Amino acid sequence: MKVWLIQANEPIPAVDKNQRPFRTGMLAEALLKQGHEVVWFAATFDHYTKTQRFSVNQMVQIEDNFQIQFLYGCRYQKNISLLRIKNHIQIAKQFKRVSRKLQEPDLIYCSFPPIYLAKKALSYANQKNIKFVLDVRDLWPEVFERAVPKKMYWVTNPIFRYLHRLVNQLYRNSYAVNAVSNECVNYVIEKSGRKKKKYDSGYFIGFPNRYQLSAEESLIARAEKVQIIFVGTLSNQINYDLICKIAMKLKNIDFIIGGDGPLSEDFHTLAKDLPNIQFKGWLDANTIQQYMKQASFALIPYYDTFDFQLGVGNKFAEALCYALPPIVLCNGVMKNLILNNQCGVFGKDAHDVAFQITELLDDDIKYQNYVKNAHHLYQEQFDSSKIYPNLVNDLVKLQEE
């Protein structure tokens, strides 16, 4: 089976140095291991490092059955900006141009967003009578509506109404809809009026098991001083104020913050009087692994908004992989997972979170059980070596129908 994977913004381990695979990368690995042919459409502009990989469209041959087709898009610095919209329009146009020259695939598996690229890919699939699976990773335009001040609604409402219509057409007209949870799939179906189909299903993002620590290894590797870790993009999705309030109540615990992003400076300013918040900047995969091994908890510091309530991000899976109890600050799927499996901390205010962490640290047996339960949950539901072969099997069945 020849598969086109469309994902503009993930790191590409075969091209980007010291990067681990994300969702599309793990799916590509699973497809290749089962003997399928893969063409991955990605953007020339690296969303995470904000650098250009290539100045024009570029096809890169990784191995016999694996190619990366880079689509040119302009630079942008802010994730919510007109330049980013321009970038998305450009890569969508480049997909339309490039796709005409390539051999047709048997199946297209398209990450969503961005909206315009998904729209062009669906249009191509319909013209060629190719089955099209939409993998919903983030809920656009909802996340942008949340960021718009109410006083601007009179300007933005017509734009968002148009985008909602466009997105609902994508949802309804895809052969199958996947997402990062079953709850997210159900939201998409209800929002768009789509009739649920056989292969509409949620698949957790998962995390590669080559990083996995057993509960015993995890407990041995912990640093002498308790550390709480977060590594990720410092964007507007993170509740920095709540992190600082928790750190203020837990002054004897180090908060290790890895990564960079558009709100990095704002976070530094908020935390300037908190010496236990330690900023490490951008980290490569090997350094992240070292810090994760030493930590006692992993912070999942996203706002309590409906998009995060419906999703389970890679940071959650990564925490479980290292047998780290996650600290979750929002309701929804992640909260239910840690409470049902007794493997993490949920709280909506600093006092509650700090109290639970202190209580766990004062009870060695309970903490050790949480570590063991986190490891067990990873093995049962978040091991990428199980998730993606199962997804590939489902895609083969879908394509053969």
C-alpha positions as CSV (number, residue, x, y, z in Angstrom):
1,M,0.0,0.0,0.0
2,K,1.3,3.4,-0.9
3,V,0.4,6.0,1.7
4,W,0.7,9.8,1.7
5,L,1.1,11.2,5.2
6,I,0.3,14.9,5.4
7,Q,1.7,16.7,8.5
8,A,3.3,20.1,8.1
9,N,4.7,20.9,11.5
10,E,6.2,17.9,13.3
11,P,9.9,17.4,13.7
12,I,11.3,14.9,11.2
13,P,13.9,12.7,12.9
14,A,15.4,11.6,9.6
15,V,16.1,15.2,8.7
16,D,16.1,17.2,12.0
17,K,19.0,16.3,14.2
18,N,18.4,14.9,17.7
19,Q,14.6,14.8,17.4
20,R,12.4,11.9,18.4
21,P,9.4,10.9,16.3
22,F,6.0,12.4,17.1
23,R,2.7,11.0,16.0
24,T,3.2,11.0,12.2
25,G,6.8,9.9,12.6
26,M,5.7,6.9,14.7
27,L,3.0,6.1,12.1
28,A,5.5,6.3,9.3
29,E,7.8,3.9,11.2
30,A,4.9,1.4,11.6
31,L,3.9,1.6,8.0
32,L,7.5,1.0,6.8
33,K,8.0,-1.9,9.1
34,Q,4.9,-3.6,7.6
35,G,6.3,-3.1,4.1
36,H,4.2,-0.1,2.9
37,E,5.5,2.8,0.9
38,V,5.4,6.3,2.5
39,V,5.5,9.8,1.2
40,W,5.4,12.4,4.0
41,F,4.4,16.0,3.0
42,A,5.9,18.5,5.4
43,A,6.7,22.2,5.5
44,T,10.1,23.6,4.7
45,F,9.7,25.9,7.7
46,D,10.4,24.1,11.0
47,H,7.6,25.2,13.3
48,Y,9.5,24.4,16.5
49,T,13.0,25.9,15.8
50,K,11.5,28.7,13.5
51,T,14.1,28.0,10.9
52,Q,13.9,27.1,7.2
53,R,15.0,23.6,6.2
54,F,14.9,24.5,2.5
55,S,14.3,27.6,0.4
56,V,12.2,25.8,-2.2
57,N,10.1,22.7,-2.5
58,Q,12.3,19.7,-2.0
59,M,12.0,15.9,-2.2
60,V,14.3,14.0,0.1
61,Q,14.8,10.3,-0.3
62,I,15.2,8.7,3.2
63,E,15.2,5.1,2.2
64,D,13.8,2.9,-0.6
65,N,10.2,3.2,0.4
66,F,10.3,6.5,2.3
67,Q,10.3,10.0,0.9
68,I,9.8,13.4,2.5
69,Q,8.2,16.0,0.2
70,F,8.9,19.4,1.6
71,L,6.5,22.2,0.7
72,Y,7.7,25.8,0.7
73,G,6.2,28.2,3.2
74,C,7.4,31.5,4.5
75,R,8.9,32.2,7.9
76,Y,6.9,33.3,10.9
77,Q,7.8,33.9,14.5
78,K,4.4,34.1,16.3
79,N,2.2,31.0,16.3
80,I,-0.9,33.2,16.1
81,S,-0.1,35.7,13.3
82,L,-0.9,36.8,9.8
83,L,2.4,35.4,8.6
84,R,1.5,31.9,9.9
85,I,-1.8,32.1,7.9
86,K,0.3,33.1,4.9
87,N,2.6,30.1,5.5
88,H,-0.4,27.8,5.6
89,I,-1.9,29.2,2.4
90,Q,1.5,28.8,0.6
91,I,2.1,25.2,1.6
92,A,-1.5,24.3,0.6
93,K,-0.8,25.8,-2.9
94,Q,2.5,24.0,-3.1
95,F,0.8,20.7,-2.3
96,K,-1.7,21.2,-5.1
97,R,1.2,21.9,-7.5
98,V,3.5,19.1,-6.4
99,S,0.8,16.4,-6.0
100,R,0.0,16.6,-9.7
101,K,3.5,15.3,-10.6
102,L,3.6,12.4,-8.2
103,Q,2.3,8.8,-8.5
104,E,-1.1,8.5,-6.9
105,P,-1.3,6.9,-3.4
106,D,-3.7,4.2,-2.3
107,L,-4.6,6.1,0.8
108,I,-4.1,9.7,2.3
109,Y,-3.7,10.1,6.0
110,C,-3.9,13.8,6.7
111,S,-3.2,15.5,10.0
112,F,-5.5,18.4,10.9
113,P,-4.8,21.3,11.2
114,P,-3.7,23.3,9.2
115,I,-7.1,23.9,7.5
116,Y,-6.1,24.9,4.0
117,L,-3.6,22.1,3.5
118,A,-6.2,19.5,4.6
119,K,-8.8,21.1,2.3
120,K,-6.4,20.8,-0.7
121,A,-5.6,17.2,0.2
122,L,-9.2,16.2,0.5
123,S,-10.0,17.9,-2.8
124,Y,-7.2,15.8,-4.5
125,A,-8.5,12.6,-2.8
126,N,-12.0,13.2,-4.1
127,Q,-10.8,13.9,-7.7
128,K,-8.7,10.7,-7.7
129,N,-11.2,8.6,-5.8
130,I,-8.7,7.9,-3.0
131,K,-9.8,7.2,0.5
132,F,-9.0,10.1,2.8
133,V,-8.5,9.8,6.6
134,L,-8.5,13.0,8.6
135,D,-6.5,12.8,11.9
136,V,-7.8,15.6,14.2
137,R,-4.9,16.8,16.4
138,D,-6.1,20.2,17.4
139,L,-9.5,21.8,17.2
140,W,-9.3,24.7,14.8
141,P,-10.7,27.4,14.6
142,E,-12.0,26.9,18.2
143,V,-8.6,27.5,19.8
144,F,-8.2,30.8,18.0
145,E,-11.7,31.9,19.0
146,R,-10.6,31.5,22.6
147,A,-7.7,33.9,22.1
148,V,-9.8,36.7,20.6
149,P,-10.8,39.5,23.0
150,K,-14.6,39.8,23.3
151,K,-14.5,43.4,22.0
152,M,-13.2,42.1,18.7
153,Y,-16.0,39.6,18.1
154,W,-17.8,41.9,15.8
155,V,-14.8,41.8,13.4
156,T,-13.8,38.1,13.9
157,N,-17.2,36.4,14.0
158,P,-17.8,36.4,10.2
159,I,-14.3,34.9,9.7
160,F,-14.9,32.2,12.3
161,R,-18.3,31.3,10.9
162,Y,-16.6,30.8,7.5
163,L,-13.9,28.6,9.0
164,H,-16.4,26.5,11.0
165,R,-18.3,25.8,7.8
166,L,-15.0,24.9,6.0
167,V,-13.9,22.6,8.8
168,N,-17.3,20.9,9.1
169,Q,-17.1,20.1,5.4
170,L,-13.7,18.5,6.0
171,Y,-15.2,16.4,8.9
172,R,-18.3,15.3,7.0
173,N,-16.5,14.5,3.7
174,S,-13.6,12.5,5.0
175,Y,-13.8,8.7,4.6
176,A,-12.8,8.3,8.2
177,V,-12.0,10.6,11.1
178,N,-9.4,9.7,13.7
179,A,-8.3,11.8,16.7
180,V,-6.2,11.7,19.8
181,S,-9.2,10.4,21.9
182,N,-12.6,8.8,21.3
183,E,-14.0,11.9,23.1
184,C,-12.5,14.1,20.5
185,V,-14.0,12.0,17.7
186,N,-17.4,12.2,19.3
187,Y,-17.1,16.0,19.5
188,V,-16.2,16.2,15.8
189,I,-19.2,14.0,14.9
190,E,-21.6,16.1,16.9
191,K,-20.2,19.4,15.8
192,S,-20.3,18.6,12.1
193,G,-23.4,16.4,11.9
194,R,-21.3,13.7,10.4
195,K,-22.8,10.2,10.6
196,K,-20.4,8.0,12.5
197,K,-18.6,5.4,10.4
198,K,-16.9,2.1,11.0
199,Y,-13.3,3.5,11.1
200,D,-14.0,6.7,13.0
201,S,-11.9,6.1,16.1
202,G,-9.6,7.7,18.6
203,Y,-5.9,6.6,18.9
204,F,-3.8,7.9,21.7
205,I,-0.6,9.6,20.5
206,G,1.6,7.2,22.5
207,F,5.4,7.4,23.0
208,P,8.3,5.2,21.8
209,N,9.1,2.4,24.1
210,R,12.8,2.7,23.6
211,Y,12.7,5.5,26.2
212,Q,10.7,3.4,28.6
213,L,11.8,3.1,32.3
214,S,10.4,0.4,34.5
215,A,8.9,1.5,37.8
216,E,12.0,0.2,39.6
217,E,14.4,1.9,37.3
218,S,12.4,5.1,37.6
219,L,12.6,5.2,41.3
220,I,16.3,4.5,41.4
221,A,17.1,7.2,38.9
222,R,15.3,10.0,40.8
223,A,17.5,13.0,41.8
224,E,18.2,13.5,45.5
225,K,16.1,16.7,45.4
226,V,12.5,16.4,44.2
227,Q,12.1,17.8,40.7
228,I,8.9,18.5,38.7
229,I,9.6,18.7,34.9
230,F,7.9,20.3,31.9
231,V,9.5,20.3,28.5
232,G,7.6,21.9,25.6
233,T,6.8,24.9,23.6
234,L,6.2,28.0,25.8
235,S,3.0,29.2,24.1
236,N,-0.3,30.6,25.0
237,Q,-1.6,27.2,25.8
238,I,0.2,27.0,29.1
239,N,-1.1,28.3,32.5
240,Y,2.1,30.1,33.6
241,D,0.4,31.9,36.5
242,L,-0.8,28.6,38.0
243,I,2.7,27.1,37.6
244,C,4.2,30.0,39.5
245,K,1.6,29.8,42.3
246,I,2.3,26.0,42.7
247,A,6.1,26.7,42.8
248,M,5.6,29.4,45.4
249,K,3.9,26.8,47.7
250,L,6.5,24.2,47.0
251,K,9.7,26.2,47.5
252,N,11.8,23.1,48.4
253,I,11.0,21.4,45.0
254,D,12.8,22.4,41.8
255,F,10.6,23.0,38.7
256,I,12.7,22.2,35.6
257,I,11.4,24.0,32.5
258,G,12.8,23.0,29.1
259,G,11.9,24.5,25.8
260,D,11.4,27.9,24.2
261,G,8.5,29.7,22.5
262,P,6.7,33.0,22.0
263,L,5.8,33.5,25.6
264,S,9.2,32.4,27.1
265,E,10.0,36.0,28.1
266,D,6.7,36.5,29.8
267,F,7.2,33.3,31.8
268,H,10.6,34.4,32.8
269,T,9.2,37.7,34.1
270,L,6.5,36.0,36.1
271,A,9.0,33.6,37.7
272,K,11.8,36.1,38.4
273,D,11.3,35.9,42.2
274,L,11.1,32.1,42.2
275,P,14.6,30.5,42.3
276,N,13.1,27.0,42.3
277,I,11.8,27.5,38.7
278,Q,14.8,26.7,36.6
279,F,14.7,27.5,32.8
280,K,16.9,25.2,30.7
281,G,16.0,26.5,27.3
282,W,15.8,24.4,24.2
283,L,16.9,20.8,24.8
284,D,17.8,18.0,22.5
285,A,16.3,14.5,22.8
286,N,19.2,13.1,24.8
287,T,19.2,15.9,27.4
288,I,15.4,15.7,27.7
289,Q,15.8,12.0,28.5
290,Q,18.4,12.7,31.2
291,Y,16.1,15.3,32.9
292,M,13.0,13.0,32.6
293,K,14.9,10.2,34.3
294,Q,15.8,12.4,37.3
295,A,12.4,13.9,37.9
296,S,9.7,12.8,40.3
297,F,6.6,14.3,38.6
298,A,5.8,15.6,35.1
299,L,3.8,18.8,34.8
300,I,1.0,18.9,32.2
301,P,0.3,22.6,32.6
302,Y,-2.4,23.3,30.0
303,Y,-5.4,25.5,30.6
304,D,-8.8,23.9,31.5
305,T,-10.3,24.5,28.1
306,F,-12.5,22.2,26.2
307,D,-9.9,21.4,23.6
308,F,-7.5,20.1,26.2
309,Q,-10.3,18.4,28.0
310,L,-11.0,16.3,24.9
311,G,-7.3,15.5,24.1
312,V,-4.4,13.5,25.5
313,G,-1.1,15.1,24.3
314,N,2.3,13.6,23.8
315,K,3.5,15.1,27.0
316,F,1.1,13.0,29.0
317,A,2.3,9.8,27.2
318,E,5.9,10.9,27.7
319,A,5.4,11.2,31.4
320,L,3.9,7.7,31.7
321,C,6.8,6.3,29.5
322,Y,9.2,7.4,32.2
323,A,6.9,6.2,34.9
324,L,6.4,9.8,36.1
325,P,3.1,10.6,37.8
326,P,1.6,13.4,35.7
327,I,0.3,16.6,37.3
328,V,-2.8,17.6,35.3
329,L,-4.4,21.0,35.6
330,C,-7.5,20.5,33.4
331,N,-10.6,18.4,33.5
332,G,-11.4,15.8,30.9
333,V,-9.7,12.7,29.4
334,M,-6.3,13.1,31.1
335,K,-7.9,13.8,34.5
336,N,-10.1,10.7,34.2
337,L,-7.1,8.5,33.2
338,I,-5.0,9.5,36.2
339,L,-7.8,9.2,38.7
340,N,-9.1,5.9,37.4
341,N,-5.6,4.5,37.4
342,Q,-4.3,6.2,40.6
343,C,-1.2,7.4,38.9
344,G,-1.2,11.2,39.0
345,V,-2.3,14.5,40.6
346,F,-5.2,16.6,39.4
347,G,-6.0,20.0,40.8
348,K,-7.4,23.3,39.6
349,D,-5.7,25.6,42.1
350,A,-2.3,25.8,43.5
351,H,-3.3,24.9,47.1
352,D,-4.9,21.6,46.0
353,V,-2.0,20.6,43.7
354,A,0.6,21.5,46.3
355,F,-1.2,19.6,49.0
356,Q,-1.5,16.4,46.9
357,I,2.1,16.5,45.9
358,T,3.2,17.0,49.5
359,E,0.9,14.2,50.7
360,L,2.4,11.8,48.0
361,L,6.0,12.7,48.9
362,D,5.2,12.0,52.6
363,D,4.0,8.5,51.8
364,D,6.7,6.5,50.1
365,I,4.5,3.4,49.6
366,K,1.7,5.5,48.0
367,Y,4.2,7.4,45.7
368,Q,5.8,4.1,44.6
369,N,2.4,2.7,43.8
370,Y,1.6,5.8,41.7
371,V,4.9,5.2,39.8
372,K,4.1,1.6,39.2
373,N,0.6,2.5,38.0
374,A,1.9,5.1,35.6
375,H,4.2,2.5,34.1
376,H,1.4,0.0,33.8
377,L,-0.9,2.6,32.1
378,Y,1.9,3.3,29.6
379,Q,2.3,-0.3,28.8
380,E,-1.4,-0.9,28.4
381,Q,-2.5,2.2,26.5
382,F,0.3,4.5,25.5
383,D,3.1,2.3,24.1
384,S,3.5,3.5,20.5
385,S,4.8,0.0,19.4
386,K,1.3,-1.2,20.1
387,I,-0.8,1.8,19.0
388,Y,0.6,2.4,15.5
389,P,0.8,-1.2,14.2
390,N,-2.9,-1.5,15.3
391,L,-3.6,1.8,13.4
392,V,-1.8,0.5,10.3
393,N,-3.8,-2.7,10.4
394,D,-7.0,-0.7,10.5
395,L,-5.9,1.5,7.6
396,V,-5.1,-1.6,5.5
397,K,-8.7,-2.9,6.2
398,L,-10.1,0.5,5.4
399,Q,-8.2,0.7,2.1
400,E,-9.2,-2.8,1.0
401,E,-13.0,-2.3,1.6
